[in-house]
Amino acid sequence: MVRSTLRGIVYGGAAHFTARYISTDGSVWFHDGITTGSRCVEEGNLNSMDVASLNHARGKTALTLVYGREE
């Protein structure tokens, strides 16, 4: 059986997109090119976050989930 893990979320609204990246250790990073420039901002660990809070990020709604295959 192939296992996949959540690795990213793309958010959108008001003709602008933002994203969260989830690293292999569960760290959640936020990126918005307008407000964070070329840097990602660490928001915490996926294991300690409320899953419902992932539906929205700074006024944007989740549009796409990105999964990575685990070996």
Backbone as a ProteinNet text record, in pm:
[ID]
protein_1_A
[PRIMARY]
MVRSTLRGIVYGGAAHFTARYISTDGSVWFHDGITTGSRCVEEGNLNSMDVASLNHARGKTALTLVYGREE
[TERTIARY]
83.1	0	88.6	53.1	126.7	67.8	155.6	114.2	154.3	67.1	100.9	77	151	145.5	122.6	42.5	18.6	149.8	182.5	307.4	286	165.1	141.7	-4.8	-39.2	-175.3	-164.8	-241.7	-247.3	-378.5	-369.2	-485.5	-508.8	-634	-662.8	-777.7	-782.8	-889.1	-845.1	-938.3	-910.3	-796.5	-797.6	-699.9	-555.6	-535.9	-401.4	-390	-274.6	-252	-142.7	-159.2	-58.1	-43.3	51.9	72.1	129.4	104.4	170.9	245.7	366.6	450.1	467.3	451.6	471.2	596.2	698.8	824.8	811.7	911.3	905.8	900.7	946.2	938.4	808.6	718.1	588.1	583.2	694.2	694	607.8	526.6	437.5	493	511.7	569	468.9	452.9	361.4	440.9	386.6	450.5	346.5	373.7	294	394.2	413.3	515.1	502	380.9	361.1	406.1	366.5	396.9	525.5	563.3	683.9	801	777.8	884.6	932.3	1061.1	1116.4	1132.9	1084.3	1100.5	971.4	985	872.5	875	757.1	744.4	695.5	770.7	730.3	610	508.6	385.5	367.5	446.6	432.5	448.5	398.6	408.2	269.4	258.1	129.8	63	141.5	85.8	21.6	57.6	0.6	-99.9	-128.5	-224.1	-362.7	-464.4	-602.1	-622.2	-664.7	-679.4	-772.5	-878.3	-972.6	-905	-799.5	-730.5	-656.6	-637.4	-568.7	-659.6	-790.9	-885.2	-868.6	-812.5	-793.4	-655.6	-600.6	-472.3	-474.4	-474.9	-466.2	-565.2	-690.6	-797.9	-819.5	-741.1	-754.7	-810.3	-878.5	-940.4	-857.6	-846.1	-771.1	-835.4	-753.3	-801	-745.3	-619.9	-552.3	-466	-473.6	-386.7	-281.2	-157.8	-47.2	4.1	8.2	54.2	184.1	267.5	391.7	388	444.7	447.4	555.3	519.9	616.7	668.7	797.2	859	859.3
-117.3	0	125.1	219.8	345.9	443.1	505.3	605.3	742.9	838.9	976.7	1065.6	1174.7	1266.9	1408	1484.5	1623.7	1701	1767.9	1843.3	1991	2027.5	2168.2	2198.8	2325.2	2373.3	2505.9	2519.7	2645.1	2713.4	2841.6	2920.8	3030	3073.8	3179.8	3266.1	3384.9	3479.5	3617.3	3696.3	3833.3	3837.6	3743.1	3737.3	3727.5	3658.4	3642.3	3504.3	3441.2	3307.6	3310.2	3226	3205.5	3055.1	3014.5	2870.4	2838.5	2715.8	2657.6	2534.5	2520	2403.8	2326.2	2194.2	2109.4	2025.7	2045.9	1973.2	1830.9	1750	1608.8	1590.5	1689.6	1678.2	1736.4	1780.6	1832.5	1982.4	2052.2	2197.9	2258.6	2357	2424	2563.2	2593.6	2720.8	2794.1	2924.5	3006.6	3093.1	3108	3196.1	3279.5	3409	3504.3	3602.5	3594.7	3676.6	3825.5	3873	4015.9	4053.5	3973.7	4011	3949.6	3832	3767.3	3772.1	3825.3	3833.8	3695.3	3674.1	3543.8	3449.9	3490.5	3409.9	3339.3	3224.5	3152.8	3178.7	3183.6	3209	3081.4	3034.2	2911.8	2940.8	2852.8	2871.3	2768.6	2665.8	2563.9	2425.2	2325.8	2187.3	2133.6	2060.1	2006.4	1923.5	1849.5	1762.4	1838.5	1964.5	2043.1	2147.4	2148.3	2244.5	2182.7	2265.9	2223.2	2205.4	2087.7	2057	2156.9	2199.1	2294.1	2427.2	2462.4	2589.5	2588.7	2471.6	2462.6	2499.2	2510.7	2545.6	2689.5	2774.2	2915.4	2960.9	3055.4	3114.5	3263.2	3342.3	3488.2	3544.7	3503.2	3555.6	3484.6	3384.4	3307.9	3169.1	3109.3	2977.5	2871.5	2755.2	2644.2	2603.4	2592.4	2554	2418.9	2393.8	2273.2	2214.6	2083.4	2011.7	1938.8	1942	1876	1764.1	1643.2	1527.2	1474.7	1420.3	1358	1210.1	1130.8	985.5	947.5	861.2	810.2	677.1	656.9	529.7	432.7
0	0	0	-81.8	-90.5	11.1	89.8	187.3	139.1	160.4	125.7	247.3	251	363.4	311.8	384.6	348.2	351.9	241.7	231.7	201.5	159.2	130.6	109.6	126.7	104.1	30.5	-76.4	-151.3	-115.1	-81.8	-42.1	-145.4	-158.7	-253.6	-208.3	-265.2	-238.4	-282.8	-333.3	-377.3	-479.2	-574.4	-683.9	-634.6	-521.3	-465.3	-401.8	-417.5	-363.1	-256.8	-154.9	-51.6	-32.6	49.6	67.3	204.5	245.1	361.2	312.7	361.4	331.8	461.1	455.4	572.4	548.2	630.5	613.8	667.6	641	680.9	832.1	909.2	1055.4	1111.1	1022	1063.4	1083.9	1064.1	1077.2	967.1	1005	909.8	883.6	755.4	712.4	623.7	644.5	565.6	469.2	346.9	248.3	175.9	169.1	92.5	33.8	-95.9	-160.6	-134.2	-110.5	-85.5	55.6	154.6	293.2	347.7	298.9	352.3	254.9	135.7	36	-3.8	1.2	-38.4	80.9	197.3	318.7	358.1	420.2	480	630	690.8	833.7	901	999.9	1069.4	1158.6	1149.7	1226.6	1337.7	1339.5	1442.8	1384.2	1457.6	1413.6	1382.9	1274.7	1230.9	1339.9	1416.6	1520.3	1635.4	1654.3	1763.6	1715.1	1584.9	1529.2	1519.9	1534.4	1513.7	1363.1	1322.2	1179.4	1110.7	1178.4	1119.1	1086.9	1159.3	1134.1	1000.8	942	813.1	695.8	720.8	614.5	566.5	651.8	618.2	664.2	592.2	630.2	599.3	703	690.9	589.3	603.7	520.3	388.2	359.1	234.2	265.8	168.2	183.2	112	174.1	113.5	-18.5	-123	-255.7	-300	-268.9	-316.8	-205.7	-190.4	-97.1	-178	-131.2	-199.9	-109.7	-164.5	-88.3	-147	-61.2	-103.9	-70.8	-156.2	-137.6	-36.8	55.4	152.3	104	118.9	77.8	192.9
[MASK]
+++++++++++++++++++++++++++++++++++++++++++++++++++++++++++++++++++++++

